[in-house]
Amino acid sequence: MSDNIRKNWERFLNPEVLRPNLMLASIYIATYEILKDSIISRVRDFYITGFDGKNDIIDPIYYSDILGKNKSPLYASLQWLREAQAITDDDIALFNQVKQRRNDIAHEISRMLSEGLPADFADRFNDTISLLAKIERWWIINVEMQIDPDFMRMEVKEDNTWSNSEFTNDDRYCSWFGRTIKILFQ
């Protein structure tokens, strides 16, 4: 057995290395899935017109005009968000980097657990959180606050609007998850 392979196995089997790498990889994948779900479900839910007792009733426009933009509901929703000026082409490019890192982690987990996480791991994780916060903040201001009579009379600046994901990571109100992420990336 070569010295490099032996070192990789020793690092892989070391709980002090394995545990944080496995936890960080899991958190990254989960955070990406939250972002992906937010992108798809926000746009889809915008077109819900009712409930038939079993399923949501979705306006046919969603299927023709939104899903007609791209065969992938994710990329169709990203395009809808771009057209609504919630995100930019640069944000979509950033999303693609985040997605690529997620795919790398998911498909090469054993290699990354033994060799270590990629050098840009923290940057891509922060990009994931930033994109989620940007989309959620835009949605709150431009959709939810526009249709909720309690908010219609309020003047709110975008910088003062927090989404649930940002709220749980604020130092004053952070959850265990939020504190863990902050500790791991400090």
VOBAVEX-498659 format. One line per field, with one value per residue: residue number from 0; residue in one letter; x, y, z of N, C-alpha, C, O in turn. Coordinates in steps of 0.1 Angstrom, whole numbers. Example, Ala and Ser with C-alpha at 12.3 -4.5 7.8 and 13.67 -1.06 7.14 Angstrom:
// VOBAVEX-498659
seq	c(0  1)
type	c(A  S)
n.x	c(132  128)
n.y	c(-57  -22)
n.z	c(78  71)
ca.x	c(123  137)
ca.y	c(-45  -11)
ca.z	c(78  71)
c.x	c(132  129)
c.y	c(-33  0)
c.z	c(78  79)
o.x	c(142  134)
o.y	c(-33  11)
o.z	c(85  80)
***
This chain:
// VOBAVEX-498659
seq	c(0  1  2  3  4  5  6  7  8  9  10  11  12  13  14  15  16  17  18  19  20  21  22  23  24  25  26  27  28  29  30  31  32  33  34  35  36  37  38  39  40  41  42  43  44  45  46  47  48  49  50  51  52  53  54  55  56  57  58  59  60  61  62  63  64  65  66  67  68  69  70  71  72  73  74  75  76  77  78  79  80  81  82  83  84  85  86  87  88  89  90  91  92  93  94  95  96  97  98  99  100  101  102  103  104  105  106  107  108  109  110  111  112  113  114  115  116  117  118  119  120  121  122  123  124  125  126  127  128  129  130  131  132  133  134  135  136  137  138  139  140  141  142  143  144  145  146  147  148  149  150  151  152  153  154  155  156  157  158  159  160  161  162  163  164  165  166  167  168  169  170  171  172  173  174  175  176  177  178  179  180  181  182  183  184  185)
type	c(M  S  D  N  I  R  K  N  W  E  R  F  L  N  P  E  V  L  R  P  N  L  M  L  A  S  I  Y  I  A  T  Y  E  I  L  K  D  S  I  I  S  R  V  R  D  F  Y  I  T  G  F  D  G  K  N  D  I  I  D  P  I  Y  Y  S  D  I  L  G  K  N  K  S  P  L  Y  A  S  L  Q  W  L  R  E  A  Q  A  I  T  D  D  D  I  A  L  F  N  Q  V  K  Q  R  R  N  D  I  A  H  E  I  S  R  M  L  S  E  G  L  P  A  D  F  A  D  R  F  N  D  T  I  S  L  L  A  K  I  E  R  W  W  I  I  N  V  E  M  Q  I  D  P  D  F  M  R  M  E  V  K  E  D  N  T  W  S  N  S  E  F  T  N  D  D  R  Y  C  S  W  F  G  R  T  I  K  I  L  F  Q)
n.x	c(9  6  22  7  -20  -23  -22  -44  -65  -60  -67  -93  -105  -102  -120  -120  -115  -132  -159  -164  -161  -180  -203  -203  -204  -229  -246  -241  -253  -279  -286  -284  -305  -326  -325  -330  -356  -369  -367  -381  -407  -417  -422  -440  -460  -470  -488  -509  -543  -563  -577  -585  -594  -578  -555  -534  -547  -535  -529  -532  -515  -490  -480  -478  -466  -445  -432  -429  -407  -384  -373  -366  -380  -366  -347  -366  -380  -359  -354  -379  -377  -355  -366  -385  -369  -358  -335  -303  -285  -259  -264  -276  -255  -239  -255  -252  -226  -228  -245  -229  -208  -224  -231  -206  -198  -219  -215  -188  -183  -169  -142  -138  -142  -119  -98  -103  -124  -133  -113  -128  -151  -163  -168  -187  -207  -215  -224  -246  -263  -265  -278  -303  -312  -314  -334  -356  -359  -366  -390  -406  -409  -418  -439  -454  -457  -471  -496  -507  -528  -521  -495  -495  -497  -473  -440  -413  -379  -357  -333  -340  -356  -361  -357  -370  -348  -326  -332  -329  -302  -292  -273  -286  -308  -302  -305  -295  -284  -277  -258  -239  -230  -219  -198  -182  -173  -158)
n.y	c(-12  22  51  74  64  50  72  86  68  67  93  94  75  87  100  127  140  129  133  162  168  151  161  188  184  172  193  212  199  197  224  233  218  231  256  250  239  262  279  265  260  285  298  280  278  304  303  288  283  273  246  212  195  173  179  207  232  243  270  268  284  283  258  261  287  290  265  259  274  260  226  218  222  236  253  266  280  296  312  326  340  356  371  385  401  394  380  380  374  369  359  335  322  320  303  280  273  267  245  228  223  210  187  176  170  152  131  124  119  100  103  130  129  116  130  156  185  206  235  258  254  268  293  286  276  299  314  299  304  332  335  322  339  363  357  350  374  392  380  383  411  418  402  388  410  427  417  413  427  438  446  463  491  497  511  496  490  473  463  460  438  406  372  339  322  339  350  329  326  349  364  370  354  329  295  262  250  273  285  265  265  290  287  268  280  302)
n.z	c(0  -9  5  4  0  24  42  34  42  69  76  68  85  109  135  143  120  101  112  113  85  73  85  75  47  46  56  36  13  22  25  -1  -12  1  -10  -37  -35  -26  -48  -68  -56  -47  -71  -84  -64  -66  -87  -78  -76  -61  -41  -45  -26  -26  -41  -50  -70  -100  -120  -155  -169  -156  -164  -192  -197  -178  -172  -198  -206  -200  -198  -174  -142  -123  -137  -153  -134  -123  -145  -146  -122  -129  -150  -135  -122  -98  -95  -112  -143  -134  -109  -116  -128  -106  -91  -106  -101  -74  -75  -90  -71  -51  -65  -69  -43  -35  -53  -50  -24  -8  -16  -9  18  26  15  21  21  -7  -15  -21  -6  16  4  -16  0  14  -8  -15  8  5  -20  -14  6  -9  -28  -11  3  -18  -25  -3  -1  -27  -33  -11  7  -9  -12  13  35  60  56  35  40  51  50  39  38  16  28  54  56  66  58  68  68  71  95  114  114  126  151  175  175  167  157  168  145  129  146  146  120  118  137  125  102  110)
ca.x	c(0  14  21  -4  -32  -24  -25  -58  -73  -59  -74  -107  -110  -100  -132  -118  -115  -144  -171  -167  -162  -193  -213  -202  -209  -244  -252  -241  -263  -292  -288  -286  -319  -336  -325  -336  -370  -374  -368  -392  -420  -422  -428  -451  -471  -476  -498  -520  -556  -573  -574  -597  -596  -567  -543  -534  -552  -525  -532  -526  -504  -478  -475  -475  -457  -434  -425  -426  -394  -373  -379  -363  -387  -356  -342  -377  -382  -348  -357  -390  -372  -347  -375  -392  -359  -355  -321  -296  -277  -248  -269  -278  -241  -234  -263  -247  -214  -233  -250  -218  -202  -233  -230  -192  -199  -228  -210  -175  -182  -158  -129  -137  -140  -106  -88  -107  -134  -126  -108  -138  -163  -169  -173  -199  -218  -219  -231  -259  -271  -268  -289  -315  -317  -318  -347  -366  -361  -374  -403  -414  -412  -425  -451  -462  -461  -480  -510  -511  -533  -514  -482  -496  -495  -460  -429  -402  -367  -353  -322  -346  -365  -354  -364  -368  -334  -317  -336  -324  -288  -288  -266  -295  -319  -298  -307  -283  -279  -271  -246  -229  -224  -210  -186  -174  -167  -151)
ca.y	c(0  33  59  83  57  48  85  89  59  71  106  90  68  95  106  141  145  124  139  176  167  145  171  199  179  170  206  218  193  200  238  234  213  241  267  245  238  275  284  259  260  299  302  271  282  317  300  280  290  267  232  204  185  163  185  221  235  252  277  262  293  278  247  266  298  289  252  260  281  251  213  216  232  245  263  274  289  306  322  334  349  366  380  393  410  390  376  384  363  365  350  321  316  316  291  268  269  261  232  219  219  201  175  171  165  141  120  121  120  92  109  142  126  111  140  169  192  215  248  268  249  278  303  281  275  313  317  292  312  345  333  319  351  373  353  351  388  397  374  389  425  420  393  387  423  434  411  412  441  443  452  473  505  499  513  487  490  459  459  457  427  393  359  330  316  349  352  318  327  361  361  371  345  317  281  253  249  285  286  255  269  302  282  260  289  313)
ca.z	c(0  -10  17  2  2  38  49  32  50  83  77  66  97  121  138  144  106  95  117  107  70  70  89  66  35  48  57  23  5  27  23  -15  -14  6  -20  -49  -32  -25  -62  -75  -49  -47  -84  -85  -55  -70  -96  -72  -77  -52  -36  -48  -15  -27  -47  -54  -84  -105  -132  -167  -173  -150  -172  -205  -198  -169  -175  -212  -207  -199  -194  -159  -134  -116  -146  -157  -122  -123  -156  -142  -112  -136  -157  -125  -117  -84  -97  -124  -150  -126  -99  -122  -130  -92  -87  -113  -93  -61  -79  -94  -59  -45  -73  -66  -29  -35  -61  -47  -10  -1  -18  -2  32  29  11  26  13  -17  -10  -22  0  24  -5  -22  10  16  -20  -13  17  -1  -30  -7  13  -19  -34  -1  6  -29  -25  8  -5  -40  -35  1  13  -18  -11  27  39  71  52  24  44  57  42  43  30  14  37  67  55  68  55  79  68  77  109  122  115  133  164  186  174  159  161  169  131  126  155  142  107  121  144  115  92  116)
c.x	c(9  12  10  -18  -34  -28  -40  -68  -72  -67  -89  -113  -108  -113  -131  -118  -128  -157  -174  -169  -176  -204  -214  -208  -224  -251  -252  -252  -277  -296  -291  -301  -329  -336  -332  -352  -376  -377  -380  -406  -425  -429  -441  -463  -478  -488  -509  -532  -566  -568  -587  -600  -585  -554  -545  -540  -542  -530  -525  -514  -490  -472  -470  -464  -444  -426  -422  -412  -382  -379  -376  -372  -378  -352  -354  -380  -371  -350  -369  -385  -363  -356  -383  -382  -356  -340  -316  -290  -265  -252  -272  -265  -236  -242  -257  -234  -218  -238  -239  -211  -210  -231  -216  -192  -207  -222  -196  -172  -171  -144  -127  -136  -126  -96  -91  -117  -127  -123  -119  -151  -170  -175  -186  -210  -223  -227  -245  -268  -274  -279  -302  -321  -321  -332  -358  -369  -370  -388  -412  -418  -421  -438  -459  -466  -471  -495  -515  -515  -526  -501  -483  -494  -481  -450  -417  -391  -362  -342  -328  -355  -356  -363  -362  -354  -324  -319  -329  -309  -283  -283  -276  -306  -315  -302  -294  -276  -271  -258  -235  -222  -215  -197  -177  -167  -160  -136)
c.y	c(12  42  69  77  55  61  88  81  63  84  102  84  75  103  121  148  141  131  153  176  162  155  183  195  177  183  213  212  197  215  240  229  223  252  262  244  252  281  278  261  275  302  293  276  296  314  290  288  284  253  224  194  175  170  200  222  246  257  271  271  288  267  252  277  297  276  251  267  271  237  211  226  241  256  272  285  300  316  331  344  360  376  389  402  406  386  381  372  359  356  336  314  312  303  279  264  262  247  223  214  209  187  168  164  152  129  116  122  112  98  122  140  122  122  154  176  202  229  259  264  260  289  298  280  289  318  311  300  325  345  331  332  362  369  354  365  394  392  381  403  426  412  394  400  430  429  410  425  446  450  462  487  508  502  505  488  476  454  456  445  414  381  350  324  326  350  341  318  340  357  361  360  331  304  274  252  261  287  277  259  281  297  276  269  301  311)
c.z	c(0  3  16  5  17  46  47  40  65  86  77  79  110  124  139  130  99  99  112  92  66  73  79  52  35  48  44  14  9  24  8  -18  -10  -4  -32  -47  -32  -39  -69  -69  -48  -60  -86  -77  -59  -80  -91  -71  -67  -48  -39  -37  -15  -31  -48  -68  -89  -118  -144  -172  -168  -159  -186  -205  -189  -173  -190  -215  -207  -194  -179  -151  -126  -125  -151  -146  -121  -134  -152  -132  -119  -143  -148  -118  -102  -84  -110  -131  -141  -114  -104  -124  -116  -88  -94  -106  -80  -64  -83  -81  -52  -52  -70  -53  -29  -42  -58  -32  -3  -4  -10  13  36  26  16  16  4  -10  -11  -15  8  15  -11  -12  13  4  -19  -4  12  -11  -24  -1  3  -25  -23  2  -5  -28  -14  4  -17  -42  -22  7  4  -17  3  32  51  68  42  28  50  47  47  33  28  24  51  67  57  64  68  79  73  91  118  123  121  146  175  186  167  165  163  155  127  133  150  129  110  128  133  105  97  114)
o.x	c(18  2  3  -26  -45  -36  -46  -78  -82  -74  -97  -124  -113  -117  -141  -121  -135  -165  -185  -177  -182  -214  -225  -216  -231  -262  -262  -259  -285  -307  -299  -308  -340  -347  -341  -359  -388  -387  -388  -415  -437  -440  -451  -474  -489  -497  -518  -532  -577  -556  -598  -608  -583  -543  -556  -537  -541  -534  -513  -505  -480  -460  -460  -454  -434  -414  -414  -407  -372  -388  -383  -370  -382  -352  -352  -384  -374  -348  -368  -389  -363  -354  -386  -386  -351  -333  -324  -290  -262  -245  -269  -264  -230  -236  -256  -231  -211  -235  -239  -207  -205  -230  -215  -187  -203  -223  -191  -162  -164  -136  -117  -129  -122  -86  -83  -117  -116  -130  -120  -162  -182  -186  -196  -222  -236  -237  -255  -280  -286  -288  -312  -333  -331  -341  -369  -381  -379  -397  -423  -430  -430  -445  -471  -478  -478  -504  -527  -507  -525  -496  -474  -489  -478  -451  -413  -393  -363  -342  -321  -361  -346  -375  -354  -348  -315  -310  -324  -303  -271  -288  -275  -311  -324  -302  -284  -264  -260  -248  -223  -210  -204  -186  -165  -157  -156  -128)
o.y	c(13  41  72  83  56  60  93  86  63  85  108  86  71  111  128  160  149  135  155  183  167  156  187  203  181  185  219  220  200  218  248  236  225  257  270  248  254  287  286  265  277  307  298  277  298  323  286  300  290  249  228  184  168  166  205  214  257  250  269  266  289  267  248  276  302  277  243  266  274  237  202  238  253  268  284  296  311  328  343  356  371  388  401  410  415  387  385  361  347  347  326  302  301  295  268  252  252  238  211  202  199  177  156  153  142  117  105  125  117  98  124  148  124  124  162  172  206  233  267  271  262  294  306  282  291  325  318  303  330  353  336  335  368  378  359  369  402  400  384  407  434  414  399  401  439  436  406  434  459  459  470  495  519  497  507  487  468  443  449  442  412  382  353  322  322  351  344  312  342  348  353  357  324  303  279  253  260  291  280  258  281  302  278  265  310  320)
o.z	c(8  9  26  11  23  55  56  45  72  96  84  82  120  116  136  129  93  91  106  87  57  66  75  46  26  42  40  8  1  20  4  -26  -16  -8  -38  -55  -36  -42  -75  -76  -49  -60  -90  -82  -55  -81  -98  -66  -65  -50  -35  -40  -5  -26  -49  -76  -84  -127  -143  -179  -175  -162  -191  -213  -193  -177  -194  -226  -214  -186  -173  -154  -124  -121  -154  -149  -118  -131  -155  -132  -114  -143  -151  -109  -94  -74  -119  -126  -141  -110  -97  -122  -115  -81  -87  -106  -77  -57  -79  -80  -46  -45  -68  -51  -23  -37  -61  -27  6  5  -5  20  47  33  16  4  7  -1  -2  -17  6  18  -12  -16  13  6  -23  -7  13  -12  -28  -2  5  -26  -26  4  -2  -31  -17  6  -16  -51  -22  11  9  -21  5  32  52  75  39  19  52  35  58  21  38  27  58  78  50  66  76  90  80  99  129  131  123  153  184  197  163  177  160  154  122  128  149  128  105  125  134  100  90  119)
***
